[in-house]
Each structure stands twice: as structure tokens, then as C-alpha cells.
Amino acid sequence: MSDHATNAATEIFLAHRNLLFTVAYEMLGSAADAEDVLQETWLRWVKADLEQVRDQRAYLVRITTRQALNRLRVLKRRKESYVGPWLPEPLLTTPDVAEDVELAESVSMALMLVLETLSPTERAVFVLREVFDFGYDEIAAAVGKSPAAVRQIAHRARQHVEARRPRETVSSDQTQAALESFRHAFETGDLQSMLDVLAPDVVLVSDGGGVKQAALRPITGADKVVRLFSGNVRKAAGTLTGEPTVINGNPALLVLLNGELDGVLAIRLEDARITGLYYVRNPEKLTHIAAETSLTLR
């Protein structure tokens, strides 16, 4: 490929990079694996004859989707041997993502966990159709199915997700207020305030990956969650604090122990109370966050 063609291919790829990364991340739940998929997409893209490509965006998404589907099979084996609950790798997102309500909801921890229950093809179809509004013909070319089959898959995946996603749309301000109340409660040890902001059937999912201490099963019930947090605060060798940030398009906390990054805490909110807590402590899933925030990982 000539230098001119390479420069043209590079400009086109960079123009669509954010879209391609988001597609790969929503399919994989891992920023590191999404970056690998983008590298594989680039290697295939620079070999393409651009004069024969009629729709560059669709062509790039097709390559990305196929590479992500291949990687999903590897991830499935990895998750089967994972120690404790698996949570998506937290993604530090910009304010403009949080302002796009539909995009923020699509990358939220809560919805990403719902997407984990879909088959790889269902997940790809749901992401391309429901999040990015691709046509059935374009999706069919990306996943190697007929448009009619894709319609059926999209309908089935949509029903599955709708049955499990939060019942109401919650504003960023509501989430931020609940998160601030929870942060104040665990920093001050005010257990009653923590109970007040938690739903009675709240579920805590913590991901240590067998490297950091975390509950090996989800913890259900406000009383149990409060006891776990209060116990962890008492055992902490130092001062635990929460630094507000935006993770996966929604308000979240960087949990710091003596100023070093211990984990990332995201929440799910319904009826103004916290129904889900997602705490990622696995250092392998925090390297991007630490690098982007200049924090030291514990």
C-alpha cells in the first residue's frame, strides 16, 4: 500500500475509532480486549482496497464485530475458571458520554452484566441494533446470518434485556446524590445513613479475581451489605475515601486507601434507592483507570 493510501486508511480508521472501540467494549466487557480487537481490525483494514469499499463505517464495524465474536469464545473459557463473580472492566468515560442518556445506559455496569447472559451472536446483534441503530442487512453481514434471522435474534435479545434492565430511567443527578450519600456513610461510619440509601434487597457484587479479597458470591440484603462494608472499613489498614468520577457513563467512586486506588464502585439505582453495588478490585481491571488518573494501584 502506498503512503497516500496508508494515510487515507489511517484517517478513516481514526474517524471511526471511538465507535469501533465502544462496539468491541460492549461486546466484550473489557477495555484491554477491545483495544486488542481494534489492533486486529486495523491490520485487516490497511490491507483492504479502499476503492472497493462502498460504506467504510459498515465495513469497519463488520471487521470489528467478527474479531470481537472470535475473542468472546476465548473470554468465555477464561470466565469459566474465574475466581468469584466477574464484573466488566471499568471504563473511565468523559462527561459527553454521561450526557448521552442512551449511550450511558448501554455501557452501565448493570446493563453490561445483563448482556453477559446473552449468547455471543445475540449480544452482537443487540449492541449493533439497539445501541447503534444499524440496519438488519448491515448486522447480517457482520454476524454471518440472514437479515430474517437477525430480526428474530434482535427480537429475542431485546425481550431478554428488557426483562432484566432497570424499570426506570434514572438521571445522573439522582445517581450522584445517592452515591454521595453512600460515600459519606462509609467514610464516616454512619451505618444508619447507609441503610437509608440502600434498597432492602440490594445486591453487592465484588470482583477481586482471586487476587484481591472479595466476596465469592453476590451479597443480598441491606443488613448484610452494611455489615460487610463496615467490617471492611474497620479492617482497612488506613483511611478509606471515595473520589467521585464517571465510570461507564454514570457517576461512580474511585475508592482510595491512603490515597492509593483500591477499587472502583458503581451503583444501580431504582426508586431513588441503591439496588445494585458493583465493586471492582481486581488490579488487572484497574490498570487503565490508574494510568488515566495518575493514581497508584494498591
Salt bridges, closest charged atoms under 4 A:
ASP33 OD1 - ARG71 NH1 3.03
ASP33 OD2 - ARG78 NH1 3.41
GLU35 OE1 - ARG17 NH2 2.60
ASP36 OD2 - ARG71 NH1 3.38
GLU40 OE2 - ARG71 NH2 2.68
GLU89 OE2 - HIS288 ND1 3.16
GLU105 OE1 - ARG165 NH2 2.70
GLU116 OE1 - LYS79 NZ 2.77
GLU116 OE2 - ARG123 NH1 2.61
GLU122 OE2 - ARG156 NE 2.85
GLU130 OE2 - ARG158 NE 2.74
GLU162 OE2 - ARG165 NH1 2.45
GLU180 OE2 - ARG183 NH2 2.41
GLU187 OE1 - ARG183 NH1 2.46
ASP207 OD2 - LYS285 NZ 2.57
ASP262 OD1 - ARG281 NH2 2.72
ASP262 OD1 - ARG298 NH1 2.75
GLU270 OE1 - ARG167 NH1 3.19
GLU270 OE2 - ARG268 NH2 2.92
ASP271 OD2 - ARG167 NH2 3.45
